[in-house]
């Protein structure tokens, strides 16, 4: 099973939507709720591949996937399940 990590803000609708997709698929993930924590946000940006400061930011097996739109795009394209199975 893949290691899935997601950086979120607790009340962010995009974060909730991304987590809902993972929950619907039965995926266990590590959530880092970084509300207002600039140090944690800087660490998230440093891990990412595009310098984005927005949440959510999702990583699968340490590969930066992107945000809510990116994970839903992967799902629509049939590419999310293979990543999650790795």
matplotlib code that plots the C-alpha trace (Angstrom):
import matplotlib.pyplot as plt

x = [0.0, 1.2, 2.3, 0.0, 0.5, -1.7, -1.0, -4.3, -6.0, -8.9, -11.7, -10.4, -13.1, -10.5, -8.7, -12.0, -12.8, -9.4, -9.7, -13.2, -11.8, -9.1, -11.7, -14.1, -11.2, -10.4, -6.9, -5.1, -3.2, -1.1, -2.7, -0.6, -3.0, -0.8, -3.4, -1.4, 1.9, 4.3, 7.2, 5.2, 4.0, 7.6, 8.5, 5.5, 6.7, 10.2, 9.0, 6.8, 7.9, 6.2, 6.7, 3.0, 1.9, -1.7, -3.4, -4.0, -0.7, -0.6, 2.3, 2.1, 5.3, 7.1, 6.1, 4.5, 1.0, -0.3, -3.6, -7.3, -7.7, -4.6, -5.7, -9.2, -7.7, -5.6, -8.8, -10.7, -7.8, -7.6, -4.1, -4.7, -5.4, -2.0, -0.2, -2.0, -1.3, 2.5]
y = [0.0, 3.5, 6.0, 9.0, 12.3, 15.4, 18.9, 20.6, 23.4, 22.0, 24.0, 24.2, 23.0, 21.8, 19.8, 18.3, 17.3, 15.7, 13.8, 12.7, 11.1, 9.2, 8.2, 6.9, 4.8, 3.4, 4.9, 5.5, 8.7, 10.9, 14.3, 17.3, 20.1, 23.2, 25.9, 29.1, 27.2, 29.0, 26.7, 23.7, 25.5, 26.2, 22.6, 21.6, 24.0, 22.7, 19.1, 20.1, 20.2, 23.5, 25.9, 26.2, 27.4, 26.5, 23.6, 20.7, 19.4, 15.7, 13.3, 9.6, 7.6, 10.9, 12.0, 15.4, 15.0, 18.5, 19.7, 18.9, 19.4, 17.3, 14.3, 14.4, 14.7, 11.6, 9.8, 10.8, 9.7, 6.3, 7.0, 7.4, 3.7, 2.5, 5.2, 4.1, 0.4, 1.0]
z = [0.0, -0.9, 1.7, 1.3, 3.0, 2.8, 4.1, 5.0, 6.8, 8.9, 7.4, 3.8, 1.4, -1.2, 1.6, 2.7, -0.9, -1.5, 1.8, 0.9, -2.3, -0.4, 2.2, -0.5, -1.9, 1.6, 1.5, 4.8, 4.8, 7.2, 7.5, 8.5, 9.6, 9.3, 10.0, 10.5, 11.0, 8.7, 9.6, 8.6, 5.4, 4.5, 4.9, 2.7, 0.0, 0.2, -0.4, -3.3, -6.9, -7.9, -5.0, -4.3, -0.9, -1.3, 0.5, 0.1, -1.1, -1.6, -1.7, -2.7, -1.9, -1.4, -5.0, -5.1, -6.7, -6.2, -4.8, -4.9, -8.7, -9.4, -7.4, -9.0, -12.4, -11.8, -10.6, -13.8, -16.0, -14.2, -13.0, -9.2, -8.4, -9.9, -7.8, -4.7, -5.4, -5.7]

ax = plt.figure().add_subplot(projection="3d")
ax.plot(x, y, z, "-o")
ax.set_aspect("equal")
plt.show()
